[in-house]
Amino acid sequence: PLDDALAILAAQPSVGLLADVKNGGYERELVEAMRNHGLVDRALVSTMDLSILRQVKRLDPGVRRSVTYPRNRARAAARRRAPTLLPWRIAALVLRAEASVATLNYRVVTRSVVERCHDLGAAVFAWTVNDPALVARLDGLGVDGVITDDPSVFQAIFQA
């Protein structure tokens, strides 16, 4: 259950929480649980649904919010074909969501996308990155973080 997972995170002061919300209707429970465990300052709520982000903001404006883009991996490949429009499209989403982070499929991350987000004061996290070479490439583009299923992708970085 959510409460048990948040209790574990709360006991680890150096660990943050990225709550990737897939469906609406649970925003109140999520925000209250984060408050109860003292995690609001360490949390980031991310979703593709801007109405969820607006509801989270209404419940607690202090919760950091991230807009996730695009809705699926197939769209990521298609969006990559229009690189000049992509920075503006993502920027518009960040502004509409009043987000402090853009959580982007790694396929749509370019230097111009990262720079445009940074110009707006939004960090960029890339998902789902399971290849050390891709971590290095994204780092070179200026991303602020990566989301992975395999933490060993950082092993070479930490050993350097």
TIRO-766026 format. One line per 2 residues: number of its first residue (from 1); their letters; for each residue x, y, z of N, C-alpha, C, O. Coordinates in steps of 0.1 Angstrom, whole numbers. Layout:
# residues N
NUM> A> X,Y,Z,X,Y,Z,X,Y,Z,X,Y,Z  ...
END
This chain:
# residues 160
1> PL> 8,-12,0,0,0,0,9,13,0,20,13,4  3,23,-5,9,36,-6,15,40,8,27,45,8
3> DD> 7,39,18,12,44,31,25,37,36,34,43,42  25,24,34,37,16,37,49,21,30,60,22,35
5> AL> 48,23,17,59,27,8,64,41,12,76,43,13  55,50,15,59,63,20,65,63,33,74,71,36
7> AI> 61,54,42,68,53,55,83,49,53,91,54,60  85,40,44,99,36,41,107,47,36,118,50,40
9> LA> 101,55,26,108,66,21,111,77,31,121,83,32  101,79,40,102,90,50,114,87,60,120,96,65
11> AQ> 117,74,62,128,70,70,142,72,64,152,70,70  142,75,51,154,77,44,155,92,39,151,95,28
13> PS> 161,101,48,160,115,45,167,119,32,165,130,27  176,111,26,183,115,14,176,110,1,180,113,-10
15> VG> 164,104,3,157,98,-8,145,107,-11,137,111,-2  143,110,-24,131,117,-28,120,108,-33,122,96,-35
17> LL> 109,114,-37,97,106,-42,93,112,-55,90,124,-56  93,103,-65,86,107,-78,74,99,-79,74,87,-81
19> AD> 62,105,-77,49,98,-78,44,100,-92,39,111,-96  45,90,-100,40,90,-114,26,86,-114,23,74,-113
21> VK> 17,95,-116,2,93,-114,-3,90,-128,-3,98,-137  -9,78,-130,-15,74,-143,-29,78,-144,-34,81,-155
23> NG> -37,78,-133,-51,80,-134,-55,90,-123,-50,90,-112  -65,98,-126,-70,108,-117,-80,101,-106,-83,90,-107
25> GY> -83,109,-96,-92,105,-86,-85,101,-73,-92,99,-63  -72,101,-73,-65,98,-61,-56,109,-56,-48,107,-47
27> ER> -58,121,-61,-49,132,-58,-50,135,-43,-39,137,-37  -62,136,-37,-63,139,-23,-56,129,-14,-49,133,-5
29> EL> -58,116,-17,-52,106,-9,-36,107,-10,-29,106,0  -31,110,-22,-17,111,-24,-11,122,-16,-2,121,-9
31> VE> -17,134,-18,-12,146,-11,-13,145,4,-3,148,11  -24,140,9,-25,138,23,-15,128,29,-9,130,39
33> AM> -13,117,21,-3,107,25,12,113,25,19,110,34  15,121,15,28,128,15,29,137,27,40,138,33
35> RN> 19,145,30,19,154,41,21,146,54,30,149,62  13,135,56,14,127,68,28,121,71,32,119,82
37> HG> 35,119,60,49,113,62,60,124,60,72,120,60  56,136,59,66,147,58,74,147,45,86,150,45
39> LV> 68,142,34,75,141,22,72,152,11,78,151,1  64,161,15,60,172,5,72,179,-1,73,181,-13
41> DR> 82,182,8,94,189,3,103,180,-5,112,185,-12  101,167,-5,110,158,-12,102,151,-23,108,142,-30
43> AL> 90,155,-26,82,149,-36,80,156,-49,81,168,-50  78,148,-60,75,154,-73,64,145,-78,65,133,-79
45> VS> 53,152,-82,41,145,-88,42,147,-103,42,158,-107  42,136,-110,44,136,-124,32,129,-131,28,119,-126
47> TM> 27,135,-142,16,129,-149,15,135,-163,20,146,-165  9,128,-172,6,133,-185,-7,141,-185,-10,148,-195
49> DL> -15,140,-174,-28,146,-173,-28,159,-166,-26,159,-154  -29,170,-173,-28,183,-167,-38,186,-156,-36,193,-147
51> SI> -50,180,-157,-60,182,-147,-56,176,-134,-60,181,-123  -48,165,-134,-43,159,-122,-33,169,-115,-34,171,-103
53> LR> -25,175,-123,-15,185,-118,-22,197,-112,-18,202,-102  -33,202,-119,-41,213,-113,-47,209,-100,-47,218,-91
55> QV> -52,197,-99,-58,193,-86,-48,192,-75,-51,196,-64  -36,186,-78,-26,186,-68,-22,200,-64,-20,202,-52
57> KR> -21,209,-73,-18,223,-69,-28,229,-60,-25,236,-50  -41,226,-63,-52,231,-54,-51,225,-40,-53,232,-31
59> LD> -47,213,-40,-46,206,-27,-34,211,-19,-35,212,-6  -23,213,-25,-11,218,-19,-2,224,-29,5,217,-36
61> PG> -2,238,-30,6,244,-39,21,242,-37,29,244,-47  25,237,-26,39,234,-23,44,221,-29,57,219,-30
63> VR> 36,213,-34,40,200,-41,45,203,-54,39,210,-63  58,199,-57,64,201,-70,56,193,-80,53,181,-77
65> RS> 55,198,-92,47,191,-103,56,190,-115,64,199,-119  53,179,-122,61,176,-135,51,172,-145,42,163,-143
67> VT> 52,177,-157,44,172,-168,52,162,-176,64,164,-179  46,150,-178,52,139,-185,48,140,-200,37,142,-203
69> YP> 58,137,-208,56,138,-223,65,128,-230,76,126,-226  60,122,-241,46,122,-246,39,110,-239,44,104,-230
71> RN> 26,108,-244,18,98,-237,23,84,-239,20,76,-230  30,81,-250,35,68,-251,48,68,-260,51,78,-266
73> RA> 55,57,-260,68,56,-267,67,57,-282,76,63,-288  56,52,-287,54,53,-302,53,68,-306,59,72,-316
75> RA> 46,76,-298,45,90,-300,59,97,-299,61,107,-306  67,92,-290,80,98,-288,88,97,-301,94,107,-305
77> AA> 88,86,-308,95,85,-320,89,94,-331,97,100,-338  76,95,-331,70,104,-341,73,119,-338,76,126,-347
79> RR> 73,123,-326,75,136,-322,90,140,-325,92,152,-328  98,131,-324,113,134,-326,115,138,-341,125,145,-344
81> RA> 106,135,-350,107,139,-364,104,154,-366,107,159,-377  99,161,-356,96,175,-357,104,183,-347,98,189,-338
83> PT> 117,182,-348,126,188,-337,124,203,-335,127,208,-324  121,210,-345,120,225,-343,108,229,-336,108,239,-329
85> LL> 97,221,-336,85,224,-329,85,219,-315,78,224,-306  92,208,-313,92,202,-300,95,210,-288,88,210,-278
87> PW> 106,218,-288,109,227,-276,97,236,-273,94,238,-261  90,241,-283,79,250,-280,67,243,-275,59,247,-267
89> RI> 64,230,-280,53,222,-276,55,219,-261,46,220,-253  67,214,-258,70,210,-244,69,222,-235,64,221,-224
91> AA> 75,233,-239,74,246,-231,60,250,-228,57,254,-217  51,249,-238,37,252,-236,31,243,-226,23,248,-218
93> LV> 34,230,-226,29,221,-216,34,225,-202,26,225,-192  47,228,-201,52,232,-188,45,244,-182,42,245,-171
95> LR> 43,254,-191,37,266,-187,22,263,-183,18,268,-172  15,256,-191,1,253,-188,-1,245,-175,-10,247,-167
97> AE> 9,236,-172,9,228,-160,14,235,-148,13,231,-137  21,247,-150,28,254,-139,37,244,-133,38,243,-120
99> AS> 44,237,-141,53,226,-136,67,231,-134,72,241,-141  74,225,-125,88,229,-123,98,219,-129,110,220,-129
101> VA> 92,208,-135,100,197,-141,92,193,-153,80,192,-154  100,189,-164,94,182,-175,100,168,-175,112,166,-175
103> TL> 92,158,-174,96,144,-174,94,138,-188,82,136,-192  104,136,-195,104,134,-210,109,120,-213,119,116,-208
105> NY> 103,114,-223,108,101,-228,122,105,-234,123,115,-241  132,97,-232,145,101,-237,146,103,-252,154,111,-256
107> RV> 137,98,-259,137,99,-274,134,114,-278,138,118,-289  127,121,-270,124,135,-274,133,145,-268,132,157,-270
109> VT> 143,141,-260,153,150,-254,163,154,-264,170,146,-269  164,167,-266,174,173,-275,180,185,-267,174,189,-257
111> RS> 191,190,-271,197,202,-264,187,213,-264,186,220,-254  180,216,-276,171,227,-276,159,225,-267,154,235,-261
113> VV> 154,213,-265,143,210,-256,148,213,-242,141,220,-234  160,208,-238,165,210,-225,167,225,-222,163,230,-212
115> ER> 173,232,-232,175,247,-230,162,254,-229,162,263,-220  152,251,-236,139,258,-235,133,255,-222,128,265,-216
117> CH> 133,243,-217,128,240,-204,136,248,-193,130,254,-184  149,248,-194,157,255,-184,155,270,-185,155,277,-174
119> DL> 152,275,-197,149,290,-198,136,293,-190,134,304,-185  127,283,-189,115,285,-181,116,282,-166,107,283,-158
121> GA> 128,278,-162,131,274,-148,127,260,-145,125,256,-134  124,251,-155,120,238,-153,132,228,-156,139,229,-166
123> AV> 133,219,-146,143,208,-148,138,198,-158,126,198,-161  147,190,-163,144,179,-173,148,166,-167,160,164,-165
125> FA> 139,157,-166,142,143,-163,138,134,-175,128,136,-181  147,125,-178,145,116,-190,141,102,-185,147,97,-175
127> WT> 131,96,-191,126,83,-188,127,74,-200,127,80,-211  126,62,-200,132,52,-191,146,49,-197,147,43,-208
129> VN> 156,52,-189,170,51,-194,177,39,-188,180,39,-176  179,29,-195,186,16,-190,199,13,-196,204,2,-195
131> DP> 205,23,-203,218,21,-210,228,31,-205,225,43,-206  240,27,-200,250,36,-195,254,47,-206,256,58,-203
133> AL> 255,42,-219,259,52,-229,248,62,-231,251,74,-234  236,59,-230,225,68,-231,225,78,-219,222,90,-221
135> VA> 228,73,-207,229,82,-196,240,93,-199,237,105,-196  251,88,-204,262,98,-207,257,108,-218,260,120,-217
137> RL> 250,103,-228,246,112,-239,236,122,-234,237,134,-237  227,118,-225,217,127,-219,223,137,-210,219,149,-209
139> DG> 233,132,-203,241,141,-194,247,152,-202,247,164,-198  253,149,-214,259,158,-223,249,168,-228,253,180,-232
141> LG> 236,165,-229,226,174,-234,221,183,-222,213,193,-225  225,180,-210,221,189,-199,209,185,-191,204,193,-183
143> VD> 204,172,-192,193,168,-184,197,169,-169,209,168,-165  187,170,-161,189,172,-146,188,158,-139,192,157,-128
145> GV> 182,148,-146,181,135,-140,176,125,-150,170,129,-160  178,112,-146,172,102,-155,164,92,-146,167,91,-134
147> IT> 154,86,-152,146,76,-145,150,63,-151,150,62,-164  153,53,-143,157,40,-148,151,28,-141,146,30,-130
149> DD> 151,17,-148,147,5,-142,159,-3,-136,158,-13,-129  171,2,-140,183,-5,-137,193,5,-131,201,11,-139
151> PS> 194,6,-118,203,16,-112,218,13,-115,226,22,-113  221,1,-120,235,-2,-123,240,7,-135,252,7,-138
153> VF> 231,13,-142,235,22,-153,244,33,-148,252,40,-156  244,36,-135,252,47,-129,265,42,-124,273,50,-120
155> QA> 267,29,-125,279,23,-119,292,29,-124,301,33,-117  293,31,-137,305,37,-143,307,51,-139,318,55,-137
157> IF> 296,58,-137,297,72,-133,303,73,-118,311,81,-115  297,64,-110,301,65,-96,316,59,-93,322,62,-84
159> QA> 320,51,-102,333,45,-101,344,54,-107,356,52,-104  340,64,-114,350,73,-120,356,83,-110,364,91,-114
END
